[in-house]
Amino acid sequence: MDFSLKVNHKKNETNINLDLKDRDQQFKYIARMRELFIKKGDSVISVDGKKKELIGNFKNVGAIYCREAEHVNVYDFPSDAEGKGNPYGIYDIIADTGTVFVGTSYDTPSFAVESIASRIW
C-alpha cells in the first residue's frame, strides 16, 4: 500500500505578508545602534534564554569519561524533579565575555531583568 515511515517537513507558511527588505532594514538599524553604543562607550549585550530543564536524577544528552555509567531515572516525570532550572545567557559584546545564570523562577521576564541588573557593566 506504499506506506513508509515519514517525518514532518516544515513547508507551510502563514503570514506571508512579510517584506524581506523591511527585515533587512531592521537588522541594519540594530547594527547601526550597536556601533553607536560602542563608540559612546555604552554596554552592548546579547541575551538568550534556553529551554527549562528538570533538576534531578534524569538522563541528559552528552557523555563523561568514568569507570561506570551513572544510573538515572527511567522516566522523566516532572513530579520526580527537585525543580526546574531556567538557563539565561548574557554575552557582553565589548568585553567578549559571557555569563550564564540558572534560576528556578517561573517568571522568566523578571528573571531576565534581575540577571542583567546583577551584572556590573
Biopython code that builds the backbone (N, CA, C, O; Angstrom):
import numpy as np
from Bio.PDB.StructureBuilder import StructureBuilder

atoms = [
    (1, "MET", "N", (0.827, -1.204, 0.000)),
    (1, "MET", "CA", (0.000, 0.000, 0.000)),
    (1, "MET", "C", (0.867, 1.262, 0.000)),
    (1, "MET", "O", (0.339, 2.359, 0.185)),
    (2, "ASP", "N", (2.167, 1.139, -0.200)),
    (2, "ASP", "CA", (3.102, 2.267, -0.298)),
    (2, "ASP", "C", (3.212, 3.105, 0.967)),
    (2, "ASP", "O", (3.494, 4.300, 0.883)),
    (3, "PHE", "N", (2.996, 2.508, 2.142)),
    (3, "PHE", "CA", (3.227, 3.208, 3.396)),
    (3, "PHE", "C", (4.695, 3.054, 3.778)),
    (3, "PHE", "O", (5.283, 1.991, 3.576)),
    (4, "SER", "N", (5.283, 4.106, 4.326)),
    (4, "SER", "CA", (6.634, 4.035, 4.875)),
    (4, "SER", "C", (6.756, 5.083, 5.976)),
    (4, "SER", "O", (5.955, 6.014, 6.056)),
    (5, "LEU", "N", (7.752, 4.920, 6.808)),
    (5, "LEU", "CA", (7.947, 5.834, 7.929)),
    (5, "LEU", "C", (8.336, 7.212, 7.415)),
    (5, "LEU", "O", (9.267, 7.347, 6.622)),
    (6, "LYS", "N", (7.629, 8.219, 7.863)),
    (6, "LYS", "CA", (7.873, 9.591, 7.422)),
    (6, "LYS", "C", (7.996, 10.504, 8.621)),
    (6, "LYS", "O", (7.474, 10.205, 9.696)),
    (7, "VAL", "N", (8.690, 11.624, 8.438)),
    (7, "VAL", "CA", (8.759, 12.672, 9.451)),
    (7, "VAL", "C", (8.118, 13.929, 8.878)),
    (7, "VAL", "O", (8.025, 14.085, 7.661)),
    (8, "ASN", "N", (7.684, 14.811, 9.745)),
    (8, "ASN", "CA", (7.076, 16.058, 9.300)),
    (8, "ASN", "C", (8.117, 16.953, 8.638)),
    (8, "ASN", "O", (9.283, 16.961, 9.034)),
    (9, "HIS", "N", (7.690, 17.701, 7.634)),
    (9, "HIS", "CA", (8.542, 18.676, 6.965)),
    (9, "HIS", "C", (7.897, 20.045, 7.089)),
    (9, "HIS", "O", (6.714, 20.208, 6.791)),
    (10, "LYS", "N", (8.674, 21.033, 7.531)),
    (10, "LYS", "CA", (8.142, 22.392, 7.637)),
    (10, "LYS", "C", (8.110, 23.026, 6.249)),
    (10, "LYS", "O", (9.141, 23.434, 5.716)),
    (11, "LYS", "N", (6.935, 23.100, 5.685)),
    (11, "LYS", "CA", (6.773, 23.680, 4.351)),
    (11, "LYS", "C", (5.643, 24.690, 4.287)),
    (11, "LYS", "O", (5.640, 25.550, 3.406)),
    (12, "ASN", "N", (4.680, 24.608, 5.199)),
    (12, "ASN", "CA", (3.528, 25.500, 5.168)),
    (12, "ASN", "C", (3.869, 26.810, 5.860)),
    (12, "ASN", "O", (4.307, 26.820, 7.011)),
    (13, "GLU", "N", (3.667, 27.910, 5.155)),
    (13, "GLU", "CA", (3.939, 29.221, 5.732)),
    (13, "GLU", "C", (2.636, 29.969, 5.943)),
    (13, "GLU", "O", (1.698, 29.879, 5.150)),
    (14, "THR", "N", (2.614, 30.711, 7.039)),
    (14, "THR", "CA", (1.484, 31.600, 7.298)),
    (14, "THR", "C", (2.030, 33.010, 7.416)),
    (14, "THR", "O", (3.239, 33.194, 7.562)),
    (15, "ASN", "N", (1.169, 33.997, 7.355)),
    (15, "ASN", "CA", (1.579, 35.401, 7.444)),
    (15, "ASN", "C", (2.677, 35.718, 6.432)),
    (15, "ASN", "O", (3.733, 36.235, 6.795)),
    (16, "ILE", "N", (2.426, 35.412, 5.186)),
    (16, "ILE", "CA", (3.432, 35.617, 4.142)),
    (16, "ILE", "C", (3.497, 37.089, 3.732)),
    (16, "ILE", "O", (4.150, 37.418, 2.741)),
    (17, "ASN", "N", (2.847, 37.963, 4.459)),
    (17, "ASN", "CA", (2.849, 39.384, 4.130)),
    (17, "ASN", "C", (4.155, 40.063, 4.499)),
    (17, "ASN", "O", (4.276, 41.276, 4.327)),
    (18, "LEU", "N", (5.145, 39.319, 5.005)),
    (18, "LEU", "CA", (6.398, 39.915, 5.423)),
    (18, "LEU", "C", (7.201, 40.370, 4.210)),
    (18, "LEU", "O", (7.383, 39.613, 3.256)),
    (19, "ASP", "N", (7.677, 41.605, 4.254)),
    (19, "ASP", "CA", (8.520, 42.126, 3.188)),
    (19, "ASP", "C", (9.971, 41.967, 3.632)),
    (19, "ASP", "O", (10.387, 42.585, 4.612)),
    (20, "LEU", "N", (10.739, 41.154, 2.929)),
    (20, "LEU", "CA", (12.093, 40.826, 3.362)),
    (20, "LEU", "C", (13.007, 42.041, 3.410)),
    (20, "LEU", "O", (13.921, 42.076, 4.233)),
    (21, "LYS", "N", (12.793, 43.033, 2.560)),
    (21, "LYS", "CA", (13.654, 44.212, 2.613)),
    (21, "LYS", "C", (13.438, 44.969, 3.931)),
    (21, "LYS", "O", (14.376, 45.569, 4.458)),
    (22, "ASP", "N", (12.216, 44.946, 4.463)),
    (22, "ASP", "CA", (11.973, 45.571, 5.765)),
    (22, "ASP", "C", (12.727, 44.833, 6.863)),
    (22, "ASP", "O", (13.254, 45.446, 7.792)),
    (23, "ARG", "N", (12.772, 43.532, 6.746)),
    (23, "ARG", "CA", (13.500, 42.751, 7.744)),
    (23, "ARG", "C", (14.991, 43.094, 7.684)),
    (23, "ARG", "O", (15.633, 43.240, 8.724)),
    (24, "ASP", "N", (15.539, 43.223, 6.488)),
    (24, "ASP", "CA", (16.942, 43.591, 6.340)),
    (24, "ASP", "C", (17.191, 44.976, 6.939)),
    (24, "ASP", "O", (18.234, 45.211, 7.549)),
    (25, "GLN", "N", (16.250, 45.879, 6.767)),
    (25, "GLN", "CA", (16.382, 47.219, 7.337)),
    (25, "GLN", "C", (16.425, 47.161, 8.857)),
    (25, "GLN", "O", (17.160, 47.926, 9.482)),
    (26, "GLN", "N", (15.652, 46.268, 9.458)),
    (26, "GLN", "CA", (15.674, 46.119, 10.922)),
    (26, "GLN", "C", (17.059, 45.708, 11.395)),
    (26, "GLN", "O", (17.578, 46.276, 12.356)),
    (27, "PHE", "N", (17.666, 44.726, 10.730)),
    (27, "PHE", "CA", (18.989, 44.269, 11.128)),
    (27, "PHE", "C", (20.050, 45.342, 10.896)),
    (27, "PHE", "O", (20.978, 45.480, 11.693)),
    (28, "LYS", "N", (19.920, 46.090, 9.824)),
    (28, "LYS", "CA", (20.857, 47.195, 9.579)),
    (28, "LYS", "C", (20.719, 48.266, 10.662)),
    (28, "LYS", "O", (21.719, 48.824, 11.115)),
    (29, "TYR", "N", (19.497, 48.551, 11.073)),
    (29, "TYR", "CA", (19.260, 49.528, 12.144)),
    (29, "TYR", "C", (19.897, 49.044, 13.454)),
    (29, "TYR", "O", (20.553, 49.815, 14.154)),
    (30, "ILE", "N", (19.699, 47.775, 13.773)),
    (30, "ILE", "CA", (20.291, 47.215, 15.002)),
    (30, "ILE", "C", (21.813, 47.318, 14.930)),
    (30, "ILE", "O", (22.447, 47.679, 15.921)),
    (31, "ALA", "N", (22.405, 47.011, 13.791)),
    (31, "ALA", "CA", (23.868, 47.095, 13.642)),
    (31, "ALA", "C", (24.351, 48.537, 13.824)),
    (31, "ALA", "O", (25.379, 48.768, 14.461)),
    (32, "ARG", "N", (23.614, 49.509, 13.265)),
    (32, "ARG", "CA", (23.995, 50.926, 13.447)),
    (32, "ARG", "C", (23.913, 51.331, 14.912)),
    (32, "ARG", "O", (24.801, 52.015, 15.421)),
    (33, "MET", "N", (22.848, 50.910, 15.590)),
    (33, "MET", "CA", (22.697, 51.248, 17.010)),
    (33, "MET", "C", (23.806, 50.613, 17.844)),
    (33, "MET", "O", (24.340, 51.244, 18.757)),
    (34, "ARG", "N", (24.153, 49.360, 17.531)),
    (34, "ARG", "CA", (25.227, 48.680, 18.251)),
    (34, "ARG", "C", (26.537, 49.459, 18.102)),
    (34, "ARG", "O", (27.235, 49.687, 19.090)),
    (35, "GLU", "N", (26.872, 49.869, 16.876)),
    (35, "GLU", "CA", (28.104, 50.625, 16.645)),
    (35, "GLU", "C", (28.073, 51.978, 17.356)),
    (35, "GLU", "O", (29.088, 52.419, 17.896)),
    (36, "LEU", "N", (26.922, 52.632, 17.356)),
    (36, "LEU", "CA", (26.777, 53.915, 18.045)),
    (36, "LEU", "C", (27.008, 53.752, 19.545)),
    (36, "LEU", "O", (27.714, 54.555, 20.154)),
    (37, "PHE", "N", (26.420, 52.722, 20.141)),
    (37, "PHE", "CA", (26.593, 52.471, 21.573)),
    (37, "PHE", "C", (28.047, 52.158, 21.892)),
    (37, "PHE", "O", (28.576, 52.618, 22.904)),
    (38, "ILE", "N", (28.692, 51.380, 21.038)),
    (38, "ILE", "CA", (30.096, 51.035, 21.269)),
    (38, "ILE", "C", (30.955, 52.287, 21.217)),
    (38, "ILE", "O", (31.822, 52.467, 22.072)),
    (39, "LYS", "N", (30.738, 53.162, 20.232)),
    (39, "LYS", "CA", (31.503, 54.411, 20.121)),
    (39, "LYS", "C", (31.302, 55.303, 21.341)),
    (39, "LYS", "O", (32.232, 55.990, 21.764)),
    (40, "LYS", "N", (30.089, 55.300, 21.914)),
    (40, "LYS", "CA", (29.794, 56.117, 23.091)),
    (40, "LYS", "C", (30.339, 55.485, 24.368)),
    (40, "LYS", "O", (30.338, 56.122, 25.422)),
    (41, "GLY", "N", (30.803, 54.241, 24.286)),
    (41, "GLY", "CA", (31.316, 53.557, 25.465)),
    (41, "GLY", "C", (30.223, 52.913, 26.311)),
    (41, "GLY", "O", (30.467, 52.519, 27.452)),
    (42, "ASP", "N", (29.034, 52.808, 25.758)),
    (42, "ASP", "CA", (27.937, 52.168, 26.477)),
    (42, "ASP", "C", (28.024, 50.648, 26.324)),
    (42, "ASP", "O", (28.679, 50.140, 25.414)),
    (43, "SER", "N", (27.367, 49.948, 27.212)),
    (43, "SER", "CA", (27.348, 48.485, 27.162)),
    (43, "SER", "C", (26.499, 48.001, 25.998)),
    (43, "SER", "O", (25.481, 48.603, 25.655)),
    (44, "VAL", "N", (26.937, 46.908, 25.404)),
    (44, "VAL", "CA", (26.176, 46.242, 24.359)),
    (44, "VAL", "C", (26.162, 44.761, 24.718)),
    (44, "VAL", "O", (27.210, 44.120, 24.805)),
    (45, "ILE", "N", (24.968, 44.231, 24.924)),
    (45, "ILE", "CA", (24.853, 42.830, 25.329)),
    (45, "ILE", "C", (23.928, 42.079, 24.394)),
    (45, "ILE", "O", (23.065, 42.658, 23.734)),
    (46, "SER", "N", (24.129, 40.798, 24.360)),
    (46, "SER", "CA", (23.248, 39.887, 23.650)),
    (46, "SER", "C", (22.718, 38.909, 24.686)),
    (46, "SER", "O", (23.486, 38.384, 25.491)),
    (47, "VAL", "N", (21.423, 38.660, 24.675)),
    (47, "VAL", "CA", (20.822, 37.797, 25.686)),
    (47, "VAL", "C", (20.094, 36.630, 25.011)),
    (47, "VAL", "O", (19.632, 36.733, 23.875)),
    (48, "ASP", "N", (20.008, 35.515, 25.752)),
    (48, "ASP", "CA", (19.370, 34.339, 25.188)),
    (48, "ASP", "C", (18.856, 33.451, 26.310)),
    (48, "ASP", "O", (19.612, 33.059, 27.199)),
    (49, "GLY", "N", (17.586, 33.142, 26.263)),
    (49, "GLY", "CA", (17.010, 32.199, 27.213)),
    (49, "GLY", "C", (16.998, 30.808, 26.605)),
    (49, "GLY", "O", (16.768, 30.659, 25.405)),
    (50, "LYS", "N", (17.238, 29.810, 27.400)),
    (50, "LYS", "CA", (17.277, 28.431, 26.915)),
    (50, "LYS", "C", (16.132, 27.630, 27.499)),
    (50, "LYS", "O", (15.389, 28.111, 28.355)),
    (51, "LYS", "N", (16.001, 26.410, 27.026)),
    (51, "LYS", "CA", (14.933, 25.503, 27.455)),
    (51, "LYS", "C", (15.060, 25.199, 28.942)),
    (51, "LYS", "O", (16.155, 24.954, 29.447)),
    (52, "LYS", "N", (13.930, 25.218, 29.632)),
    (52, "LYS", "CA", (13.900, 24.852, 31.045)),
    (52, "LYS", "C", (14.213, 23.367, 31.173)),
    (52, "LYS", "O", (13.760, 22.560, 30.360)),
    (53, "GLU", "N", (14.980, 23.011, 32.184)),
    (53, "GLU", "CA", (15.384, 21.619, 32.388)),
    (53, "GLU", "C", (14.959, 21.147, 33.766)),
    (53, "GLU", "O", (15.000, 21.905, 34.734)),
    (54, "LEU", "N", (14.553, 19.890, 33.845)),
    (54, "LEU", "CA", (14.227, 19.291, 35.131)),
    (54, "LEU", "C", (15.507, 19.104, 35.936)),
    (54, "LEU", "O", (16.541, 18.721, 35.387)),
    (55, "ILE", "N", (15.439, 19.375, 37.237)),
    (55, "ILE", "CA", (16.583, 19.177, 38.120)),
    (55, "ILE", "C", (16.357, 17.890, 38.898)),
    (55, "ILE", "O", (15.339, 17.726, 39.570)),
    (56, "GLY", "N", (17.306, 16.992, 38.800)),
    (56, "GLY", "CA", (17.180, 15.719, 39.499)),
    (56, "GLY", "C", (17.965, 14.634, 38.790)),
    (56, "GLY", "O", (18.823, 14.917, 37.954)),
    (57, "ASN", "N", (17.673, 13.420, 39.124)),
    (57, "ASN", "CA", (18.387, 12.252, 38.621)),
    (57, "ASN", "C", (17.807, 11.810, 37.276)),
    (57, "ASN", "O", (17.212, 10.738, 37.166)),
    (58, "PHE", "N", (17.988, 12.659, 36.249)),
    (58, "PHE", "CA", (17.411, 12.410, 34.935)),
    (58, "PHE", "C", (18.502, 12.225, 33.893)),
    (58, "PHE", "O", (19.628, 12.693, 34.066)),
    (59, "LYS", "N", (18.159, 11.542, 32.814)),
    (59, "LYS", "CA", (19.109, 11.331, 31.716)),
    (59, "LYS", "C", (19.276, 12.631, 30.938)),
    (59, "LYS", "O", (18.301, 13.319, 30.636)),
    (60, "ASN", "N", (20.515, 12.954, 30.622)),
    (60, "ASN", "CA", (20.827, 14.112, 29.783)),
    (60, "ASN", "C", (21.660, 13.651, 28.597)),
    (60, "ASN", "O", (22.331, 12.621, 28.664)),
    (61, "VAL", "N", (21.616, 14.410, 27.522)),
    (61, "VAL", "CA", (22.484, 14.095, 26.393)),
    (61, "VAL", "C", (23.916, 14.424, 26.791)),
    (61, "VAL", "O", (24.148, 15.259, 27.665)),
    (62, "GLY", "N", (24.851, 13.782, 26.163)),
    (62, "GLY", "CA", (26.256, 14.014, 26.466)),
    (62, "GLY", "C", (26.878, 12.777, 27.067)),
    (62, "GLY", "O", (26.207, 11.775, 27.315)),
    (63, "ALA", "N", (28.172, 12.865, 27.298)),
    (63, "ALA", "CA", (28.909, 11.719, 27.832)),
    (63, "ALA", "C", (30.014, 12.224, 28.751)),
    (63, "ALA", "O", (30.423, 13.382, 28.674)),
    (64, "ILE", "N", (30.488, 11.344, 29.614)),
    (64, "ILE", "CA", (31.565, 11.668, 30.539)),
    (64, "ILE", "C", (32.463, 10.441, 30.663)),
    (64, "ILE", "O", (31.986, 9.306, 30.668)),
    (65, "TYR", "N", (33.763, 10.682, 30.763)),
    (65, "TYR", "CA", (34.689, 9.579, 30.970)),
    (65, "TYR", "C", (34.620, 9.159, 32.427)),
    (65, "TYR", "O", (34.845, 9.979, 33.318)),
    (66, "CYS", "N", (34.315, 7.903, 32.680)),
    (66, "CYS", "CA", (34.245, 7.377, 34.041)),
    (66, "CYS", "C", (34.319, 5.852, 33.961)),
    (66, "CYS", "O", (34.266, 5.274, 32.875)),
    (67, "ARG", "N", (34.441, 5.220, 35.105)),
    (67, "ARG", "CA", (34.558, 3.755, 35.129)),
    (67, "ARG", "C", (33.209, 3.063, 34.956)),
    (67, "ARG", "O", (33.137, 1.986, 34.364)),
    (68, "GLU", "N", (32.150, 3.670, 35.463)),
    (68, "GLU", "CA", (30.817, 3.080, 35.354)),
    (68, "GLU", "C", (29.801, 4.165, 35.016)),
    (68, "GLU", "O", (29.917, 5.305, 35.466)),
    (69, "ALA", "N", (28.818, 3.795, 34.227)),
    (69, "ALA", "CA", (27.748, 4.736, 33.885)),
    (69, "ALA", "C", (26.911, 5.028, 35.124)),
    (69, "ALA", "O", (26.710, 4.157, 35.970)),
    (70, "GLU", "N", (26.434, 6.248, 35.219)),
    (70, "GLU", "CA", (25.576, 6.620, 36.339)),
    (70, "GLU", "C", (24.161, 6.124, 36.081)),
    (70, "GLU", "O", (23.666, 6.196, 34.956)),
    (71, "HIS", "N", (23.519, 5.625, 37.115)),
    (71, "HIS", "CA", (22.142, 5.157, 36.991)),
    (71, "HIS", "C", (21.208, 6.345, 37.199)),
    (71, "HIS", "O", (21.341, 7.098, 38.163)),
    (72, "VAL", "N", (20.267, 6.496, 36.281)),
    (72, "VAL", "CA", (19.310, 7.604, 36.354)),
    (72, "VAL", "C", (17.894, 7.045, 36.255)),
    (72, "VAL", "O", (17.692, 5.870, 35.947)),
    (73, "ASN", "N", (16.923, 7.911, 36.521)),
    (73, "ASN", "CA", (15.519, 7.507, 36.443)),
    (73, "ASN", "C", (15.171, 7.031, 35.035)),
    (73, "ASN", "O", (15.678, 7.563, 34.047)),
    (74, "VAL", "N", (14.317, 6.043, 34.954)),
    (74, "VAL", "CA", (13.856, 5.539, 33.662)),
    (74, "VAL", "C", (12.955, 6.569, 32.993)),
    (74, "VAL", "O", (13.028, 6.764, 31.780)),
    (75, "TYR", "N", (12.106, 7.230, 33.775)),
    (75, "TYR", "CA", (11.156, 8.200, 33.238)),
    (75, "TYR", "C", (11.463, 9.584, 33.775)),
    (75, "TYR", "O", (11.917, 9.738, 34.909)),
    (76, "ASP", "N", (11.211, 10.595, 32.946)),
    (76, "ASP", "CA", (11.447, 11.987, 33.323)),
    (76, "ASP", "C", (10.142, 12.659, 33.727)),
    (76, "ASP", "O", (9.691, 13.600, 33.073)),
    (77, "PHE", "N", (9.542, 12.176, 34.801)),
    (77, "PHE", "CA", (8.301, 12.779, 35.271)),
    (77, "PHE", "C", (8.610, 14.068, 36.025)),
    (77, "PHE", "O", (9.446, 14.058, 36.928)),
    (78, "PRO", "N", (7.958, 15.178, 35.679)),
    (78, "PRO", "CA", (8.182, 16.430, 36.405)),
    (78, "PRO", "C", (7.927, 16.292, 37.910)),
    (78, "PRO", "O", (8.554, 16.986, 38.711)),
    (79, "SER", "N", (7.011, 15.400, 38.294)),
    (79, "SER", "CA", (6.726, 15.226, 39.721)),
    (79, "SER", "C", (7.915, 14.625, 40.475)),
    (79, "SER", "O", (7.979, 14.740, 41.699)),
    (80, "ASP", "N", (8.859, 13.987, 39.773)),
    (80, "ASP", "CA", (10.059, 13.437, 40.400)),
    (80, "ASP", "C", (11.192, 14.455, 40.488)),
    (80, "ASP", "O", (12.230, 14.175, 41.088)),
    (81, "ALA", "N", (11.004, 15.626, 39.900)),
    (81, "ALA", "CA", (12.065, 16.627, 39.854)),
    (81, "ALA", "C", (12.144, 17.416, 41.151)),
    (81, "ALA", "O", (11.148, 17.603, 41.849)),
    (82, "GLU", "N", (13.349, 17.871, 41.455)),
    (82, "GLU", "CA", (13.557, 18.768, 42.590)),
    (82, "GLU", "C", (13.124, 20.187, 42.233)),
    (82, "GLU", "O", (12.945, 21.031, 43.110)),
    (83, "GLY", "N", (12.964, 20.430, 40.973)),
    (83, "GLY", "CA", (12.557, 21.738, 40.468)),
    (83, "GLY", "C", (12.884, 21.817, 38.991)),
    (83, "GLY", "O", (13.197, 20.812, 38.353)),
    (84, "LYS", "N", (12.808, 23.037, 38.453)),
    (84, "LYS", "CA", (13.188, 23.270, 37.060)),
    (84, "LYS", "C", (14.242, 24.361, 37.028)),
    (84, "LYS", "O", (14.118, 25.381, 37.706)),
    (85, "GLY", "N", (15.268, 24.142, 36.244)),
    (85, "GLY", "CA", (16.305, 25.156, 36.061)),
    (85, "GLY", "C", (16.031, 25.948, 34.807)),
    (85, "GLY", "O", (15.718, 25.382, 33.759)),
    (86, "ASN", "N", (16.149, 27.270, 34.911)),
    (86, "ASN", "CA", (15.919, 28.162, 33.779)),
    (86, "ASN", "C", (17.234, 28.839, 33.399)),
    (86, "ASN", "O", (17.610, 29.830, 34.026)),
    (87, "PRO", "N", (17.945, 28.330, 32.388)),
    (87, "PRO", "CA", (19.200, 28.966, 31.981)),
    (87, "PRO", "C", (18.947, 30.244, 31.186)),
    (87, "PRO", "O", (18.051, 30.301, 30.343)),
    (88, "TYR", "N", (19.746, 31.258, 31.467)),
    (88, "TYR", "CA", (19.630, 32.548, 30.783)),
    (88, "TYR", "C", (21.036, 33.069, 30.551)),
    (88, "TYR", "O", (21.776, 33.296, 31.508)),
    (89, "GLY", "N", (21.415, 33.262, 29.300)),
    (89, "GLY", "CA", (22.764, 33.695, 28.973)),
    (89, "GLY", "C", (22.841, 35.162, 28.605)),
    (89, "GLY", "O", (21.945, 35.706, 27.960)),
    (90, "ILE", "N", (23.931, 35.795, 29.028)),
    (90, "ILE", "CA", (24.199, 37.192, 28.686)),
    (90, "ILE", "C", (25.619, 37.262, 28.133)),
    (90, "ILE", "O", (26.566, 36.821, 28.784)),
    (91, "TYR", "N", (25.760, 37.810, 26.946)),
    (91, "TYR", "CA", (27.074, 37.961, 26.320)),
    (91, "TYR", "C", (27.381, 39.437, 26.191)),
    (91, "TYR", "O", (26.614, 40.182, 25.580)),
    (92, "ASP", "N", (28.502, 39.870, 26.765)),
    (92, "ASP", "CA", (28.970, 41.254, 26.679)),
    (92, "ASP", "C", (29.831, 41.366, 25.424)),
    (92, "ASP", "O", (30.946, 40.845, 25.387)),
    (93, "ILE", "N", (29.327, 42.032, 24.413)),
    (93, "ILE", "CA", (29.992, 42.108, 23.121)),
    (93, "ILE", "C", (31.326, 42.841, 23.221)),
    (93, "ILE", "O", (32.303, 42.418, 22.605)),
    (94, "ILE", "N", (31.386, 43.919, 23.975)),
    (94, "ILE", "CA", (32.610, 44.717, 24.071)),
    (94, "ILE", "C", (33.700, 43.956, 24.831)),
    (94, "ILE", "O", (34.847, 43.908, 24.386)),
    (95, "ALA", "N", (33.349, 43.367, 25.968)),
    (95, "ALA", "CA", (34.335, 42.647, 26.786)),
    (95, "ALA", "C", (34.593, 41.230, 26.275)),
    (95, "ALA", "O", (35.527, 40.571, 26.733)),
    (96, "ASP", "N", (33.785, 40.759, 25.342)),
    (96, "ASP", "CA", (33.885, 39.404, 24.802)),
    (96, "ASP", "C", (33.844, 38.364, 25.922)),
    (96, "ASP", "O", (34.654, 37.439, 25.966)),
    (97, "THR", "N", (32.886, 38.539, 26.819)),
    (97, "THR", "CA", (32.693, 37.585, 27.918)),
    (97, "THR", "C", (31.213, 37.235, 28.014)),
    (97, "THR", "O", (30.342, 38.013, 27.624)),
    (98, "GLY", "N", (30.962, 36.071, 28.532)),
    (98, "GLY", "CA", (29.585, 35.641, 28.690)),
    (98, "GLY", "C", (29.342, 35.102, 30.082)),
    (98, "GLY", "O", (30.266, 34.653, 30.760)),
    (99, "THR", "N", (28.099, 35.150, 30.499)),
    (99, "THR", "CA", (27.679, 34.641, 31.799)),
    (99, "THR", "C", (26.377, 33.881, 31.610)),
    (99, "THR", "O", (25.499, 34.308, 30.861)),
    (100, "VAL", "N", (26.262, 32.761, 32.291)),
    (100, "VAL", "CA", (25.017, 32.010, 32.268)),
    (100, "VAL", "C", (24.447, 32.002, 33.677)),
    (100, "VAL", "O", (25.132, 31.621, 34.626)),
    (101, "PHE", "N", (23.220, 32.415, 33.811)),
    (101, "PHE", "CA", (22.508, 32.396, 35.083)),
    (101, "PHE", "C", (21.504, 31.248, 35.025)),
    (101, "PHE", "O", (20.867, 31.022, 33.996)),
    (102, "VAL", "N", (21.370, 30.537, 36.116)),
    (102, "VAL", "CA", (20.374, 29.480, 36.187)),
    (102, "VAL", "C", (19.504, 29.758, 37.402)),
    (102, "VAL", "O", (19.990, 29.775, 38.533)),
    (103, "GLY", "N", (18.236, 29.972, 37.167)),
    (103, "GLY", "CA", (17.304, 30.249, 38.247)),
    (103, "GLY", "C", (16.213, 29.206, 38.293)),
    (103, "GLY", "O", (16.129, 28.331, 37.432)),
    (104, "THR", "N", (15.384, 29.311, 39.306)),
    (104, "THR", "CA", (14.269, 28.377, 39.441)),
    (104, "THR", "C", (12.936, 29.110, 39.391)),
    (104, "THR", "O", (11.896, 28.525, 39.697)),
    (105, "SER", "N", (12.954, 30.370, 39.011)),
    (105, "SER", "CA", (11.745, 31.166, 38.931)),
    (105, "SER", "C", (10.973, 30.825, 37.662)),
    (105, "SER", "O", (11.564, 30.596, 36.607)),
    (106, "TYR", "N", (9.660, 30.795, 37.774)),
    (106, "TYR", "CA", (8.832, 30.601, 36.591)),
    (106, "TYR", "C", (8.555, 31.925, 35.895)),
    (106, "TYR", "O", (7.987, 31.943, 34.803)),
    (107, "ASP", "N", (8.952, 33.036, 36.518)),
    (107, "ASP", "CA", (8.713, 34.365, 35.973)),
    (107, "ASP", "C", (9.911, 34.756, 35.117)),
    (107, "ASP", "O", (10.767, 35.520, 35.564)),
    (108, "THR", "N", (9.982, 34.251, 33.915)),
    (108, "THR", "CA", (11.153, 34.421, 33.067)),
    (108, "THR", "C", (11.503, 35.877, 32.781)),
    (108, "THR", "O", (12.686, 36.210, 32.855)),
    (109, "PRO", "N", (10.560, 36.778, 32.458)),
    (109, "PRO", "CA", (10.949, 38.171, 32.223)),
    (109, "PRO", "C", (11.594, 38.815, 33.450)),
    (109, "PRO", "O", (12.577, 39.546, 33.323)),
    (110, "SER", "N", (11.052, 38.549, 34.626)),
    (110, "SER", "CA", (11.654, 39.111, 35.842)),
    (110, "SER", "C", (13.043, 38.530, 36.069)),
    (110, "SER", "O", (13.963, 39.248, 36.461)),
    (111, "PHE", "N", (13.196, 37.239, 35.826)),
    (111, "PHE", "CA", (14.494, 36.597, 35.987)),
    (111, "PHE", "C", (15.500, 37.202, 35.018)),
    (111, "PHE", "O", (16.653, 37.432, 35.383)),
    (112, "ALA", "N", (15.074, 37.462, 33.787)),
    (112, "ALA", "CA", (15.956, 38.070, 32.795)),
    (112, "ALA", "C", (16.417, 39.446, 33.260)),
    (112, "ALA", "O", (17.606, 39.758, 33.193)),
    (113, "VAL", "N", (15.495, 40.259, 33.726)),
    (113, "VAL", "CA", (15.844, 41.606, 34.193)),
    (113, "VAL", "C", (16.783, 41.529, 35.393)),
    (113, "VAL", "O", (17.765, 42.268, 35.448)),
    (114, "GLU", "N", (16.500, 40.648, 36.356)),
    (114, "GLU", "CA", (17.360, 40.504, 37.525)),
    (114, "GLU", "C", (18.741, 40.025, 37.133)),
    (114, "GLU", "O", (19.732, 40.461, 37.718)),
    (115, "SER", "N", (18.829, 39.138, 36.155)),
    (115, "SER", "CA", (20.133, 38.634, 35.704)),
    (115, "SER", "C", (20.950, 39.755, 35.080)),
    (115, "SER", "O", (22.135, 39.907, 35.377)),
    (116, "ILE", "N", (20.324, 40.531, 34.225)),
    (116, "ILE", "CA", (21.025, 41.651, 33.577)),
    (116, "ILE", "C", (21.440, 42.687, 34.614)),
    (116, "ILE", "O", (22.564, 43.188, 34.577)),
    (117, "ALA", "N", (20.538, 43.010, 35.540)),
    (117, "ALA", "CA", (20.825, 44.026, 36.552)),
    (117, "ALA", "C", (21.920, 43.576, 37.509)),
    (117, "ALA", "O", (22.638, 44.412, 38.058)),
    (118, "SER", "N", (22.062, 42.257, 37.721)),
    (118, "SER", "CA", (23.054, 41.777, 38.678)),
    (118, "SER", "C", (24.485, 41.869, 38.134)),
    (118, "SER", "O", (25.446, 41.848, 38.903)),
    (119, "ARG", "N", (24.620, 41.970, 36.826)),
    (119, "ARG", "CA", (25.947, 42.127, 36.229)),
    (119, "ARG", "C", (26.399, 43.560, 36.385)),
    (119, "ARG", "O", (25.587, 44.481, 36.299)),
    (120, "ILE", "N", (27.671, 43.758, 36.611)),
    (120, "ILE", "CA", (28.229, 45.114, 36.669)),
    (120, "ILE", "C", (28.771, 45.425, 35.289)),
    (120, "ILE", "O", (29.771, 44.846, 34.867)),
    (121, "TRP", "N", (28.127, 46.324, 34.594)),
    (121, "TRP", "CA", (28.543, 46.659, 33.236)),
    (121, "TRP", "C", (29.442, 47.814, 33.298)),
    (121, "TRP", "O", (29.922, 48.279, 32.264)),
]
sb = StructureBuilder()
sb.init_structure("model")
sb.init_model(0)
sb.init_chain("A")
sb.init_seg("    ")
for serial, (resi, resn, name, xyz) in enumerate(atoms, 1):
    if name == "N":
        sb.init_residue(resn, " ", resi, " ")
    sb.init_atom(name, np.array(xyz, "f"), 0.0, 1.0, " ", f" {name:<3s}", serial, name[0])
structure = sb.get_structure()
